Amino acid sequence: MEVKVINNQVEKALRDLKRKLIKEGLFKEISRRRFYAKPSIRAKLKREESEKKKSRDRKKPQRLI
């Protein structure tokens, strides 16, 4: 991953980097690996995440091609 600093705008480059890392899911992965989770808890979290994603997809208006 690469972020270019233009005209010494380091703050803007850091914001861009953070946005890319969030989009890639790095922060979520770090928080998930911070503590050990039993397999049953991991399965429960995975199920909940799936339900959230499904509800978000249902709320999105579908685009006609």
SERO-4910 file (N, C-alpha, C, O; in steps of 0.05 Angstrom, whole numbers):
BEGIN
 pado doro    nc1    nc2    nc3   cac1   cac2   cac3    cc1    cc2    cc3    oc1    oc2    oc3
  Met    A     17    -23      0      0      0      0     18     25      0     39     25     13
  Glu    A     10     44    -15     27     68    -18      9     93    -17    -12     95    -30
  Val    A     19    113     -2      6    139     -1     27    160     -6     48    160      7
  Lys    A     22    177    -25     42    198    -32     36    224    -17     13    232    -14
  Val    A     58    236     -8     56    262      6     61    283    -15     83    284    -28
  Ile    A     42    301    -19     44    322    -39     46    349    -25     29    355     -8
  Asn    A     65    365    -31     68    392    -20     70    392     11     59    409     24
  Asn    A     84    372     22     88    369     50     62    368     66     61    378     89
  Gln    A     41    358     55     15    355     69     14    327     82      1    309     72
  Val    A     29    325    104     31    299    118      4    291    130     -3    268    130
  Glu    A    -10    310    142    -35    304    154    -55    292    134    -69    273    141
  Lys    A    -56    304    111    -74    293     90    -66    265     82    -83    247     78
  Ala    A    -40    260     80    -30    234     73    -37    213     94    -45    191     88
  Leu    A    -35    221    120    -42    203    142    -72    197    141    -80    174    146
  Arg    A    -89    217    135   -118    212    133   -124    192    111   -140    174    114
  Asp    A   -110    196     88   -114    178     65   -106    150     72   -119    131     65
  Leu    A    -83    147     86    -73    121     94    -93    107    113   -100     84    110
  Lys    A   -103    123    133   -122    111    152   -148    102    137   -158     81    144
  Arg    A   -157    118    119   -181    111    104   -177     85     88   -195     68     87
  Lys    A   -153     82     76   -147     58     61   -146     34     80   -156     12     73
  Leu    A   -133     37    103   -131     15    122   -158      7    133   -163    -17    137
  Ile    A   -176     26    138   -203     20    147   -218      4    126   -231    -16    132
  Lys    A   -216     14    101   -229      0     79   -220    -28     75   -235    -46     68
  Glu    A   -194    -33     80   -182    -59     78   -190    -77    101   -188   -102     99
  Gly    A   -198    -65    124   -207    -81    147   -184    -87    167   -187   -105    183
  Leu    A   -163    -72    166   -140    -77    183   -147    -73    213   -141    -89    230
  Phe    A   -161    -50    219   -167    -44    247   -186    -64    259   -184    -71    282
  Lys    A   -205    -73    243   -224    -93    253   -209   -119    259   -215   -132    278
  Glu    A   -190   -126    242   -175   -150    246   -157   -148    271   -155   -168    286
  Ile    A   -146   -125    275   -129   -121    299   -146   -124    325   -137   -138    343
  Ser    A   -169   -112    325   -186   -114    349   -196   -142    353   -200   -151    375
  Arg    A   -200   -157    331   -209   -185    333   -188   -203    344   -194   -221    359
  Arg    A   -163   -197    338   -141   -214    347   -129   -205    373   -110   -218    383
  Arg    A   -139   -184    385   -127   -174    409   -128   -193    432   -109   -196    447
  Phe    A   -151   -207    435   -155   -227    456   -164   -253    444   -175   -254    422
  Tyr    A   -158   -275    458   -167   -301    448   -197   -303    451   -208   -296    472
  Ala    A   -210   -313    430   -239   -318    431   -243   -348    427   -232   -360    409
  Lys    A   -260   -359    444   -266   -387    441   -280   -392    415   -293   -373    404
  Pro    A   -278   -416    403   -291   -421    377   -321   -416    377   -331   -406    357
  Ser    A   -334   -421    399   -363   -416    400   -369   -386    398   -388   -378    385
  Ile    A   -353   -370    411   -357   -341    411   -350   -331    383   -364   -313    373
  Arg    A   -329   -342    370   -322   -333    343   -344   -339    324   -351   -322    307
  Ala    A   -357   -362    326   -379   -370    309   -402   -351    313   -416   -343    294
  Lys    A   -408   -344    338   -430   -326    344   -425   -298    332   -443   -287    320
  Leu    A   -401   -288    335   -394   -262    323   -396   -262    293   -405   -243    281
  Lys    A   -387   -284    281   -389   -287    252   -418   -287    242   -425   -274    222
  Arg    A   -435   -301    257   -463   -301    251   -476   -274    253   -491   -265    235
  Glu    A   -469   -259    275   -480   -233    278   -471   -213    257   -486   -197    246
  Glu    A   -445   -215    249   -435   -198    228   -449   -204    201   -455   -186    186
  Ser    A   -455   -229    196   -469   -237    172   -497   -225    172   -506   -215    151
  Glu    A   -510   -226    194   -538   -215    196   -537   -185    192   -555   -174    178
  Lys    A   -517   -171    203   -515   -142    199   -511   -136    169   -524   -118    158
  Lys    A   -493   -151    156   -488   -147    128   -513   -151    111   -518   -136     92
  Lys    A   -528   -173    117   -552   -178    102   -572   -156    105   -585   -148     86
  Ser    A   -576   -145    130   -595   -124    134   -586    -98    120   -603    -84    109
  Arg    A   -560    -93    120   -550    -70    105   -555    -72     75   -563    -53     62
  Asp    A   -551    -97     65   -556   -101     36   -585    -98     29   -592    -89      7
  Arg    A   -603   -106     47   -632   -103     42   -640    -75     42   -658    -67     27
  Lys    A   -627    -58     58   -634    -30     60   -625    -14     36   -637      7     29
  Lys    A   -603    -23     23   -593     -9      0   -612    -11    -23   -623    -32    -29
  Pro    A   -617     12    -37   -634     10    -61   -618     -4    -83   -595      1    -88
  Gln    A   -632    -22    -97   -619    -36   -119   -618    -19   -144   -637     -5   -151
  Arg    A   -595    -20   -157   -591     -5   -182   -600    -21   -206   -595    -45   -208
  Leu    A   -614     -8   -224   -623    -21   -248   -601    -17   -269   -590      5   -272
  Ile    A   -596    -38   -283   -575    -37   -304   -586    -29   -331   -572    -27   -350
***
